[in-house]
Amino acid sequence: MSITAVPIAPIKKGSLTKYWIGIALVLAAGGGLAYYGTSGVRTEYGDVVTTASGLRYKILKTGEGKPPTDNDVVLVKYTGSLKDGTVFDQNPQAAFPVTGVVPGFSEGLKIMQRGGQYRLWIPASLGYGPDDQKNPQTGEVAIPGGSELIFDVEMLEYKSRAEVEAMQRQMQEMQKQQQGGAAGGPVGGAPQGLPPEIQQQIDAQMRQQGQAPTQ
């Protein structure tokens, strides 16, 4: 199972621009997501920091620049595991809104910087709570109720919602131009649409809107 509201498989580096445009289309199709605030009060224990909410984190590699906010969409690499080492979710390149994940993960994202690598220990109260989380495909319990979640996360990139929405508008305009030139041949400079694998993922995500286990 995935902690993300819109999990997306890795893509080739050259498709990154279209990838963000695809994310823009998904966000435009979906409704609002729950907002979770964070506290600025932190208590440090050696190289592990505990926030006021109970989230613990360790900086594995310092990044650069400012951290993302609730108004941003992030692109991250992550591995999620339980205390016994069982990996329940991982993705080398996943994009989603900062507020589109469980509260502890969202808080952790807003601490990180571009290029930074962090380890997060998310208590059940900031994760999935007391209820078992089942794999929707197998029906088996993937995360037992009350589990602490451990994530190794790398912040690859992030963009503001405004930037993503601008990409969406640009893509829509290009698609209109392409459709308008269909009868007389392709319009010069118009894109040939999103890569098929990305379009399939977007279609699947749009069907799943409102069914994410993070809400």
trRosetta pair geometry for C-beta under 8 A, 3 or more apart (Angstrom, degrees):
i j d omega theta_ij theta_ji phi_ij phi_ji
1 88 6.7 -14 48 162 84 100
1 89 6.1 -62 83 -76 55 116
1 133 6.2 -129 65 146 163 112
1 134 7.6 118 -52 108 140 30
1 135 5.3 -143 -42 -109 95 60
1 136 6.6 104 -101 -2 100 85
1 142 4.9 167 10 58 113 166
1 143 7.4 -89 55 -8 130 106
1 213 6.4 6 176 19 130 153
2 7 4.0 -41 179 -59 171 143
2 89 5.4 135 -110 -142 47 131
2 91 7.2 41 -127 -39 113 131
2 94 7.8 -179 -159 -133 126 150
2 213 7.9 142 74 36 56 111
3 80 6.3 120 -17 -56 127 161
3 89 5.9 155 -12 90 87 164
3 101 5.4 47 142 -147 99 102
3 102 5.9 -67 -162 -3 112 104
3 105 6.1 124 147 -35 141 166
3 149 7.9 97 -84 -169 143 157
3 213 7.6 -83 -121 79 41 102
3 214 6.0 85 -178 -84 61 112
4 7 4.5 128 69 -70 118 74
4 91 7.5 -36 -3 17 137 157
4 94 5.4 -148 -43 168 162 133
4 96 4.4 -160 -156 -43 108 155
4 100 6.6 38 -161 119 66 109
4 101 6.0 -36 -104 -90 53 99
4 212 7.6 -83 124 -147 38 127
4 214 7.1 -15 -150 -36 10 143
5 30 7.6 92 145 -154 127 163
5 33 6.5 -87 -63 -108 167 136
5 96 5.5 133 42 -151 83 124
5 97 7.0 -14 42 36 133 92
5 100 3.8 -95 12 178 129 111
5 101 6.9 -124 -19 -68 87 54
5 212 4.1 -32 -127 -101 70 168
5 214 5.6 -89 -67 39 82 132
5 215 7.5 63 -102 -40 111 98
6 23 7.3 127 114 -133 146 81
6 26 5.3 102 -141 152 151 148
6 30 7.6 -110 -64 -39 124 152
6 95 7.1 -35 94 92 109 71
6 96 5.1 161 47 -104 87 91
6 100 6.8 -19 6 159 90 154
6 205 4.8 48 -140 -151 90 135
6 212 7.8 -57 -45 -85 51 134
7 91 6.4 -147 -152 -83 100 154
7 94 5.7 -39 -137 -135 65 119
7 96 7.6 -17 -73 -58 43 124
7 205 7.9 -173 50 -98 51 107
8 11 7.7 -28 146 -24 109 107
8 19 7.6 134 140 -160 150 100
8 22 7.8 125 -128 110 149 128
8 23 7.5 -87 -27 -83 157 93
8 91 7.9 94 65 -170 49 139
8 93 7.4 -62 96 112 91 80
8 94 5.9 145 46 -132 73 60
8 95 5.8 -10 33 34 132 87
8 198 7.8 27 -160 -133 120 75
8 201 5.3 85 -130 161 83 146
8 205 7.5 -23 -75 -61 89 139
9 91 7.7 -126 -116 -144 38 102
9 93 7.7 39 150 70 32 95
9 197 7.3 -74 68 160 125 116
9 201 6.4 -140 18 -92 91 141
10 91 7.4 171 -49 -177 85 76
10 92 4.8 -3 -71 75 134 105
10 93 4.0 97 -111 34 79 118
11 15 4.7 -86 151 77 124 126
11 16 7.4 164 90 -78 113 50
11 19 5.3 -176 52 -87 149 126
11 93 6.7 -121 21 105 65 146
11 195 7.3 145 -145 52 126 148
11 197 7.4 166 -107 93 99 121
11 198 6.5 21 -96 -75 143 107
12 15 5.0 83 66 6 83 105
13 16 6.0 -13 -171 -35 47 110
15 18 5.1 -57 -170 51 77 110
15 19 5.5 93 126 -39 85 97
15 195 5.7 -26 -133 -17 142 138
15 198 7.0 -164 164 -44 135 140
16 19 5.2 -52 -147 29 32 121
16 20 6.7 30 157 -17 65 99
17 20 6.1 -54 -155 33 32 106
17 21 6.6 31 147 -17 64 106
17 167 7.8 -161 -176 -139 74 127
18 21 5.2 -52 -148 38 39 116
18 22 6.3 47 150 -25 67 100
18 191 7.6 160 -99 -165 113 149
18 194 5.4 152 176 -125 116 74
18 195 6.4 111 113 -8 147 90
18 198 6.5 137 129 63 107 170
19 22 5.6 -52 -155 31 31 114
19 23 6.7 32 147 -18 63 101
19 95 7.1 138 152 -10 104 149
19 198 6.4 -129 -104 -121 62 139
20 23 5.4 -48 -151 34 37 114
20 24 6.5 46 147 -26 64 99
20 95 7.5 -161 -103 -139 60 165
20 159 6.4 52 -146 16 130 154
20 163 7.9 -38 170 127 133 101
20 164 6.2 -125 176 -116 91 81
20 167 5.5 -56 120 174 98 177
21 24 5.4 -47 -154 28 36 118
21 25 6.8 37 149 -19 64 99
21 167 4.5 -131 -98 156 70 112
21 168 6.6 151 -156 -82 66 46
21 170 7.3 -93 -116 75 115 100
21 171 4.5 122 -169 -61 124 139
21 194 7.1 -157 92 -89 111 106
22 25 5.7 -52 -154 32 36 111
22 26 6.6 35 149 -18 66 103
22 194 5.4 93 -81 -128 107 145
22 198 4.8 -107 -83 167 160 118
22 199 7.5 -124 -120 -78 119 46
22 201 7.4 51 166 78 141 106
22 202 5.1 -123 -168 -70 100 127
23 26 5.6 -53 -151 35 37 113
23 27 6.3 34 153 -18 68 105
23 73 6.1 139 148 164 137 150
23 95 4.9 -65 -97 118 142 139
23 164 6.0 -71 102 -147 101 125
24 27 5.9 -56 -148 37 30 108
24 28 6.3 31 153 -22 64 107
24 164 4.2 -175 -92 169 88 79
24 165 6.0 166 -150 -88 107 27
24 166 7.9 -100 -127 54 147 40
24 167 4.6 -172 -35 81 156 100
24 168 3.4 -149 145 -58 121 95
24 171 6.9 148 75 14 130 133
25 28 5.7 -54 -148 34 31 113
25 29 6.5 27 155 -18 64 107
25 168 5.7 156 -68 -125 55 101
25 171 6.9 -75 -58 85 108 148
25 202 5.9 22 89 -158 121 139
26 29 5.9 -62 -153 36 31 108
26 30 6.3 19 156 -15 67 112
26 202 5.6 -130 -68 -139 98 85
26 205 5.1 -12 -131 108 125 137
26 206 6.5 -132 -126 -67 72 79
27 30 5.9 -62 -142 39 32 105
27 73 7.0 -86 -64 -85 146 139
27 97 6.8 112 -112 -55 116 112
27 161 7.0 -155 163 -140 156 93
27 164 6.1 52 32 128 149 135
27 165 7.4 -93 94 -76 126 77
27 168 7.6 -114 61 -60 98 143
28 165 7.1 121 -76 -120 100 79
28 168 5.3 136 -39 -160 136 158
29 206 4.8 -31 128 -122 157 103
29 209 6.4 -136 121 -58 96 153
30 33 7.7 20 137 -51 125 94
30 206 7.6 -134 -60 -120 80 60
30 209 4.5 -160 -110 -134 87 123
30 210 7.7 -179 -144 -38 88 71
31 209 6.9 120 8 167 81 117
31 210 6.9 47 25 -73 118 96
33 97 5.9 161 27 78 149 140
33 99 4.9 150 97 113 116 100
33 100 4.9 -78 -134 -93 170 68
33 215 7.0 -122 -149 -94 79 109
34 99 6.6 -157 84 168 50 104
34 215 5.8 144 -8 -135 120 82
35 70 6.4 36 -138 -157 96 142
35 99 5.6 -32 -107 -141 54 141
36 99 6.6 160 22 -136 80 85
36 103 4.1 -155 -162 -119 162 90
36 106 5.3 111 64 76 121 147
36 107 7.1 -80 120 -50 116 88
38 51 7.2 -42 -168 177 100 149
38 53 6.8 -77 -139 -24 68 137
38 106 7.7 -154 -56 114 111 89
38 107 4.5 137 -102 -126 120 95
38 110 5.9 -170 4 73 154 141
39 51 6.3 142 67 170 94 102
39 52 3.9 -53 89 53 146 131
39 53 5.9 160 19 -39 110 88
40 52 8.0 23 60 0 29 128
41 51 7.3 110 87 -169 59 65
41 52 4.1 62 76 -54 103 127
42 49 5.5 0 -179 -179 123 112
42 50 7.0 152 -163 83 71 43
42 51 5.1 -41 -107 -110 82 59
42 52 6.9 -90 -76 -28 41 75
43 49 7.4 151 81 -164 40 65
43 50 4.9 -22 70 71 92 96
43 51 7.8 165 24 -103 70 12
43 52 7.8 107 -9 -73 93 56
44 48 7.7 150 -159 86 61 43
44 49 5.1 -33 -106 -110 74 76
44 50 7.4 177 -91 24 23 70
45 48 5.3 -22 75 74 91 90
45 49 7.5 164 27 -99 66 26
45 50 6.3 34 1 -7 109 108
47 58 5.8 57 129 -140 90 99
47 59 7.4 -107 180 42 95 80
48 56 5.6 11 173 -177 107 109
48 57 7.2 165 -156 81 67 26
48 58 5.0 -42 -101 -76 71 98
48 121 8.0 15 -160 10 122 128
49 56 6.8 161 83 -153 44 58
49 57 5.6 -20 60 61 94 78
49 58 7.3 158 14 -83 75 45
50 54 7.1 -23 -170 -145 97 28
50 55 7.3 160 -153 84 52 43
50 56 5.0 -23 -97 -97 73 82
51 54 7.0 -36 73 30 77 21
51 55 4.6 8 35 57 117 92
51 56 7.6 -155 8 -77 74 34
51 57 7.6 31 -24 7 104 103
51 107 6.7 -146 63 157 167 136
53 103 7.5 -135 177 141 148 117
53 104 7.4 -172 119 -101 129 75
53 107 6.2 -123 44 -103 153 171
53 126 6.1 83 145 -82 117 135
54 104 7.9 -64 87 -103 87 112
54 123 4.8 -41 135 15 124 139
54 125 6.3 45 64 63 154 122
54 126 6.3 -176 75 -21 106 125
55 104 4.9 162 -98 -144 109 90
55 107 5.3 -166 -21 94 164 135
55 108 6.3 -151 -177 -62 141 88
55 120 6.7 -30 -170 -159 103 97
55 121 7.2 149 -167 75 53 62
55 122 6.2 -9 -121 -109 86 63
55 123 7.3 -125 -83 8 46 88
55 126 5.9 -69 -71 76 91 173
56 120 7.3 139 83 -161 55 48
56 121 4.0 -6 64 54 105 112
57 108 5.8 151 -86 -124 136 99
57 111 6.4 137 67 83 167 157
57 118 5.4 -6 -171 -178 114 118
57 119 6.5 158 -155 81 61 53
57 120 5.1 -17 -102 -103 92 64
57 121 7.1 -159 -73 19 43 72
58 118 6.8 151 75 -161 46 67
58 119 4.6 -3 53 53 98 103
59 62 5.9 30 174 -76 130 70
59 116 7.1 -60 -144 -165 92 110
59 117 7.8 102 -170 80 55 58
59 118 5.9 -37 -107 -106 48 79
60 117 4.2 -62 76 107 110 101
60 118 6.2 -176 12 -98 90 20
60 119 5.9 88 -40 -22 114 92
60 152 7.3 22 -13 -146 157 94
61 115 7.3 -93 124 143 113 76
61 116 5.9 179 94 -150 75 46
61 117 3.9 47 33 31 103 103
61 154 7.9 14 53 -118 122 92
62 113 7.1 18 177 48 62 127
62 116 6.0 -33 -169 -113 24 95
63 112 6.2 63 10 176 143 75
63 113 3.0 -175 87 87 115 91
63 114 5.1 157 178 70 124 36
63 115 4.1 144 -133 69 85 74
63 116 2.8 -76 -27 -41 110 89
63 117 7.8 135 -55 -9 93 49
63 155 5.9 -18 -83 60 159 122
64 113 5.7 168 47 146 18 128
64 114 5.7 -45 64 70 73 93
64 115 5.6 22 15 41 88 129
64 116 7.9 180 1 -46 44 88
65 113 5.4 152 64 -163 68 105
65 114 5.1 24 43 21 126 110
66 113 7.0 172 106 -119 9 92
67 109 7.5 141 -178 141 107 53
67 110 5.4 97 137 -176 129 42
67 111 5.9 -118 -116 156 160 6
67 112 5.6 117 -126 69 105 40
67 113 5.6 -82 -78 -77 68 60
68 72 3.8 -120 -163 70 108 151
68 74 5.5 -120 -8 -75 169 106
68 98 5.4 -171 122 -76 122 134
68 109 6.0 -36 60 149 116 99
68 110 6.2 -97 79 -104 69 58
68 112 7.5 1 16 72 91 86
68 155 7.7 -169 -10 -146 112 130
68 158 4.3 -78 -82 147 128 169
69 72 5.4 107 51 -7 60 105
69 98 6.8 -169 111 32 27 165
69 110 6.5 61 -114 -125 36 105
70 98 5.5 -134 -122 83 34 124
70 99 5.2 44 -154 -50 87 113
70 106 7.9 37 -106 -178 79 117
70 110 7.4 -3 -52 -88 64 131
71 98 7.7 1 31 30 21 125
71 160 5.9 6 125 -150 98 86
71 161 5.3 -98 178 6 74 111
71 162 7.8 16 160 -14 115 88
72 97 7.5 148 96 -150 39 61
72 98 5.3 56 68 -25 80 121
72 158 4.8 39 164 166 129 121
72 159 6.6 162 -156 86 86 28
72 160 5.4 -62 -102 -103 74 46
72 161 6.8 -132 -101 -29 23 72
73 95 6.2 37 161 179 103 98
73 96 6.9 -146 -154 119 80 16
73 97 5.3 -50 -101 -93 75 54
73 98 7.3 -127 -94 -22 27 72
73 158 6.5 169 85 -157 43 76
73 159 5.6 -16 59 64 93 79
73 160 7.6 71 14 161 80 8
73 161 6.3 109 -26 -83 99 62
73 164 5.3 45 17 -47 144 150
74 95 6.8 -170 94 -140 43 60
74 96 6.8 -17 57 61 80 59
74 97 7.9 90 13 -158 76 14
74 98 5.9 85 -15 -76 111 76
74 109 5.8 -124 -26 -159 163 130
74 155 6.6 -70 -160 -138 119 86
74 156 8.0 119 172 48 80 76
74 157 7.4 159 -160 91 56 46
74 158 4.3 -30 -106 -100 65 105
75 93 6.6 -4 -177 -162 97 75
75 94 7.3 167 -151 83 53 34
75 95 4.7 -20 -97 -91 74 91
75 156 4.6 -70 109 75 94 111
75 157 4.4 8 49 59 118 86
75 158 6.5 -166 15 -78 72 49
76 94 6.0 -30 65 63 74 83
76 95 7.8 140 15 -90 65 42
76 109 7.4 -97 -57 -114 148 106
76 153 5.6 -13 -177 -165 131 96
76 154 6.3 154 -162 76 74 52
76 155 5.7 -36 -105 -107 93 44
76 156 5.9 180 -103 8 30 91
77 91 7.0 -143 -140 102 49 62
77 92 5.1 -3 -129 -156 104 44
77 93 6.2 -15 -85 -69 82 47
77 94 7.6 130 -98 16 33 81
77 153 7.3 150 81 -157 53 47
77 154 4.3 -1 55 52 100 108
77 156 6.0 89 -16 -45 89 113
78 89 7.7 9 109 116 103 94
78 90 6.6 -150 103 -138 58 56
78 91 6.1 17 52 51 80 80
78 94 6.8 -57 25 34 103 124
78 151 5.5 -12 -165 -168 113 107
78 152 6.6 161 -150 82 58 53
78 153 4.6 -5 -103 -105 99 75
78 154 7.3 -162 -69 23 56 65
79 87 6.1 -48 -175 -134 99 114
79 89 7.7 167 -156 96 39 55
79 90 4.2 5 -114 -111 71 108
79 151 6.9 159 78 -150 46 58
79 152 4.9 5 49 49 96 100
80 87 6.9 112 80 -157 51 65
80 88 5.6 -56 105 63 101 85
80 89 4.2 12 46 60 120 92
80 90 6.6 -159 22 -69 67 61
80 149 5.9 -20 -161 -171 105 105
80 150 7.1 141 -157 77 53 49
80 151 5.0 -19 -99 -96 73 85
81 85 5.9 -21 176 -160 134 29
81 86 6.0 156 -158 80 82 40
81 87 4.8 -45 -93 -94 92 55
81 88 6.7 145 -113 7 35 77
81 149 7.9 134 69 -163 33 59
81 150 5.1 -34 69 70 81 102
81 151 7.8 159 20 -83 65 39
82 85 7.1 -32 71 33 71 20
82 86 4.6 6 34 54 110 96
82 88 6.5 71 -32 -23 94 116
82 143 7.1 173 -78 -126 112 74
82 144 7.7 62 -125 25 145 94
82 147 5.6 -56 -127 -166 104 130
82 148 7.6 111 -152 72 62 64
82 149 7.3 -50 -97 -112 54 49
82 150 7.0 127 -132 19 8 99
83 147 7.4 -148 -5 -158 96 87
83 148 5.9 62 -54 61 106 105
83 150 7.0 119 -79 -19 48 125
87 90 5.9 -12 180 -31 122 118
88 142 4.9 113 -152 167 115 98
88 143 5.6 65 -156 -67 170 90
89 142 7.9 65 -45 163 92 133
91 94 4.0 54 113 -41 143 119
93 156 6.9 3 -122 -6 77 167
96 100 4.5 -124 166 79 106 132
96 101 6.4 99 109 -48 138 99
97 100 3.9 102 58 -20 88 112
97 161 7.4 24 -117 -84 105 107
98 101 7.7 -71 -179 22 31 100
98 106 5.7 97 160 -146 72 85
98 109 5.2 -163 -137 102 91 141
98 110 6.4 80 -170 -63 135 91
98 158 7.9 36 -61 -144 105 136
99 106 5.8 51 -110 -131 40 138
100 106 8.0 145 40 -89 36 109
100 212 7.4 -17 -178 127 90 171
100 214 6.5 79 159 89 55 151
101 105 4.2 -72 129 89 129 128
101 106 5.3 170 69 -56 89 81
101 109 7.5 109 45 -20 135 135
101 214 5.3 -96 -141 -146 33 148
102 105 5.0 82 60 12 80 107
102 106 7.0 -151 91 -9 36 92
102 122 6.8 90 104 172 128 152
102 126 6.6 107 146 147 103 62
102 127 5.0 34 163 -137 155 44
102 128 6.6 -70 -107 -57 142 62
102 149 7.6 89 68 32 153 158
102 214 5.3 -122 -54 -144 63 89
103 106 5.6 -60 -146 37 30 113
103 107 6.3 29 158 -19 67 105
103 126 4.6 -109 85 -157 103 77
103 127 7.8 -110 47 -61 80 27
104 107 5.7 -52 -147 35 31 111
104 108 6.4 33 153 -20 63 106
104 120 6.7 143 148 166 101 125
104 122 3.3 131 115 -136 152 108
104 123 6.9 164 -83 38 146 58
104 126 3.2 96 -53 130 102 120
104 127 5.6 -30 21 -63 130 70
104 149 7.1 147 80 58 140 115
105 108 5.6 -54 -150 36 33 114
105 109 6.5 39 151 -25 65 102
105 120 6.8 120 -107 112 58 163
105 122 6.3 -23 -51 -82 69 152
105 127 7.9 80 -24 -108 94 73
105 149 7.9 -40 -59 101 100 140
105 151 6.6 61 -109 1 97 164
106 109 5.8 -50 -151 28 31 113
106 110 6.8 23 155 -14 62 107
107 110 6.0 -63 -154 38 32 107
107 111 7.1 31 149 -22 63 105
107 126 7.1 -49 16 -166 131 137
108 111 5.8 -59 -158 28 38 112
108 112 6.8 36 151 -26 69 107
108 118 6.3 -177 -178 108 107 144
108 120 4.3 -21 -109 -99 156 140
108 122 7.4 -82 -29 -74 131 105
108 151 7.2 137 94 70 169 129
108 153 6.7 112 133 32 128 153
109 112 5.8 -58 -153 27 36 113
109 153 7.6 -97 -87 155 71 156
109 155 7.4 127 -145 -96 72 111
111 118 7.1 98 91 -100 110 164
112 116 4.6 -168 -163 79 87 131
112 118 5.5 -114 -90 -11 109 134
112 153 6.9 -95 -73 109 157 118
112 155 4.4 158 139 -39 130 138
113 116 4.5 95 56 -25 71 128
113 155 6.4 169 91 68 26 149
114 155 5.6 -115 -112 118 30 111
114 156 7.7 -11 -149 136 73 18
114 157 6.4 33 -129 -107 105 44
114 158 7.1 -131 -82 16 91 89
115 154 7.8 -25 -163 -173 25 90
115 155 6.6 -32 18 79 22 88
115 156 7.9 62 -76 -124 42 28
116 154 7.2 -178 95 -146 42 54
116 155 5.0 23 52 29 83 115
117 152 7.2 5 -176 -179 96 85
117 153 7.0 172 -151 90 53 46
117 154 4.7 -17 -100 -99 84 82
117 155 7.8 -146 -73 13 40 71
118 152 7.7 177 91 -151 43 45
118 153 5.3 -13 61 62 86 95
118 155 7.9 38 4 -22 103 99
119 150 7.0 -5 -176 -172 94 88
119 151 7.1 167 -155 87 49 50
119 152 5.4 -20 -102 -100 78 68
119 153 7.7 159 -93 18 28 74
120 149 7.6 3 109 106 98 88
120 150 7.1 167 85 -153 57 41
120 151 4.4 -2 53 56 104 98
120 153 6.3 20 -4 1 113 120
121 148 6.1 1 -175 172 86 118
121 149 7.6 156 -159 81 39 49
121 150 5.7 -8 -105 -104 66 77
122 126 5.2 -119 -168 91 89 106
122 127 4.7 112 129 -66 114 106
122 148 6.6 158 78 -167 49 65
122 149 4.2 -14 60 61 108 98
122 150 7.6 -164 20 -72 76 30
122 151 6.8 31 -9 0 115 108
123 126 5.4 76 61 21 75 96
123 127 6.7 -156 100 -4 33 102
123 148 5.6 -33 -113 -112 44 88
124 127 5.3 -71 -132 49 34 107
124 128 6.7 -58 -151 61 75 60
124 129 5.7 96 162 -122 92 15
124 130 6.7 77 158 -67 137 48
124 145 7.5 63 -147 171 137 54
124 146 4.7 -42 -86 -148 165 36
124 147 6.0 117 -87 55 101 33
124 148 6.4 -77 -39 -73 74 50
125 129 6.9 57 -111 -100 34 64
127 143 7.9 -125 149 167 127 146
127 147 7.1 -81 97 83 151 74
127 148 7.4 152 -6 -138 149 32
127 149 4.7 143 -113 -2 145 123
128 131 6.5 -103 150 67 95 79
128 133 5.1 -58 -165 -45 162 126
128 143 5.8 97 33 110 155 138
128 145 7.4 -116 110 -121 103 54
128 147 7.2 15 50 50 110 93
128 149 7.7 96 0 -44 95 127
128 213 7.4 -5 -115 153 114 108
129 145 7.1 -30 112 -152 60 85
129 146 7.7 -25 149 -73 35 46
130 145 4.6 31 167 178 45 116
130 146 5.3 23 -122 -59 59 83
131 145 4.9 -91 170 -105 2 111
132 141 4.7 -56 -172 -128 124 114
132 143 7.0 161 -160 86 53 59
132 144 5.8 -33 -111 -137 86 41
132 145 4.8 -64 -53 -37 56 88
133 141 7.1 98 68 -156 43 67
133 142 5.5 -57 103 61 89 93
133 143 4.1 13 47 52 113 103
133 145 7.9 137 -15 -75 68 58
133 213 6.1 87 -145 -179 116 146
134 138 7.9 -138 174 78 89 73
134 139 5.8 -9 175 -162 130 36
134 140 6.4 158 -151 83 84 24
134 141 5.6 -57 -97 -95 71 45
134 142 6.3 118 -151 2 21 87
135 138 4.5 20 91 41 124 95
135 139 6.8 -43 72 9 77 16
135 140 5.3 8 29 57 113 76
135 141 7.8 123 -3 -174 80 1
135 142 4.6 107 -53 -50 84 117
136 139 7.8 28 -154 -70 19 48
141 144 5.9 53 156 -82 130 62
143 147 5.2 -130 -177 43 87 146
143 149 7.3 -8 -139 -87 134 102
144 147 5.1 112 68 -50 74 115
155 158 6.9 -36 -171 -29 104 107
159 163 4.3 -106 175 80 110 134
159 164 5.5 128 105 -51 120 88
160 163 4.7 102 57 2 79 98
160 164 7.1 -148 96 -1 45 86
161 164 5.6 -57 -148 41 36 111
161 165 6.0 37 153 -21 70 107
162 165 5.7 -54 -143 38 28 110
162 166 6.4 34 153 -23 62 104
163 166 5.6 -53 -151 32 31 113
163 167 6.6 33 150 -19 63 102
164 167 5.6 -50 -154 33 35 114
164 168 6.6 41 146 -24 64 102
165 168 5.3 -46 -151 30 38 118
165 169 6.6 38 151 -18 66 100
166 169 5.8 -51 -151 35 34 109
166 170 6.4 36 150 -19 65 106
167 170 5.6 -55 -148 37 32 114
167 171 6.2 33 154 -21 66 106
168 171 5.8 -56 -149 35 29 110
168 172 6.4 29 153 -19 64 106
169 172 5.7 -53 -147 36 32 112
169 173 6.4 32 154 -19 65 105
170 173 5.8 -56 -150 35 30 111
170 174 6.4 28 153 -17 64 107
171 174 5.7 -56 -148 37 32 111
171 175 6.3 34 153 -22 65 105
171 191 7.6 -44 -134 44 74 143
172 175 5.7 -53 -148 34 31 112
172 176 6.6 35 151 -22 63 102
173 176 5.7 -51 -153 31 33 113
173 177 6.6 33 150 -18 64 104
174 177 5.6 -52 -151 36 35 112
174 178 6.3 37 150 -21 66 105
174 190 5.5 154 -172 -144 85 76
174 191 5.2 41 150 20 140 99
175 178 5.5 -51 -147 35 33 113
175 179 6.3 32 154 -17 66 105
175 191 7.8 -39 -70 63 63 98
175 193 7.1 68 -107 -95 97 77
176 179 5.8 -56 -147 38 30 108
176 180 6.1 31 154 -21 65 109
177 180 5.7 -56 -146 37 29 112
177 181 6.4 13 160 -7 64 111
177 187 4.8 -107 152 71 96 164
177 190 4.9 -156 102 -99 109 124
178 181 6.2 -69 -150 43 27 99
178 182 7.0 55 148 -58 61 85
178 186 6.7 -14 -141 -144 79 79
178 187 5.8 -125 -96 28 43 110
178 190 4.2 165 -77 160 85 140
178 191 7.0 -71 -60 63 137 55
178 192 7.6 150 -132 -106 146 34
178 193 7.5 -156 107 -50 171 80
179 182 5.6 -21 -159 -22 38 118
180 187 6.9 38 74 -52 88 135
181 184 5.9 -76 -162 62 65 86
181 185 6.4 -45 161 86 97 48
181 186 5.8 69 113 -165 123 22
181 187 3.5 164 -5 -50 158 88
181 190 6.7 175 37 2 136 154
182 186 7.7 23 -99 -88 44 50
186 190 6.2 -147 180 57 89 114
186 192 7.9 -24 -133 -90 140 84
187 190 4.1 68 74 -17 98 131
193 199 7.0 11 155 -69 109 136
194 198 4.7 -108 165 87 115 116
194 199 4.6 145 85 -61 114 89
194 202 7.1 46 94 0 167 142
195 198 4.6 81 63 10 87 106
195 199 6.9 -161 88 -10 41 87
196 199 5.6 -57 -144 37 31 112
196 200 6.3 33 158 -21 66 104
197 200 5.8 -51 -150 33 31 113
197 201 6.6 32 152 -19 62 105
198 201 5.6 -55 -152 36 35 112
198 202 6.3 35 151 -21 67 105
199 202 5.6 -53 -147 36 33 112
199 203 6.3 36 154 -21 65 104
200 203 5.7 -52 -149 35 31 112
200 204 6.4 29 154 -17 64 106
201 204 5.8 -56 -150 37 32 110
201 205 6.2 31 153 -21 66 108
202 205 5.6 -55 -146 36 31 112
202 206 6.3 34 155 -22 65 105
203 206 5.9 -54 -150 32 29 111
203 207 6.8 27 152 -17 61 104
204 207 5.8 -57 -156 34 34 111
204 208 6.4 20 151 -12 67 112
205 208 5.7 -65 -148 43 34 106
205 209 7.1 63 149 -56 64 78
206 209 5.8 -15 -158 -22 38 113
208 211 4.9 -100 -169 54 69 114
208 212 6.9 86 145 -61 104 71
209 212 8.0 -18 -141 -23 32 98
210 215 8.0 -52 -152 31 41 158
212 215 5.7 90 79 -7 92 100
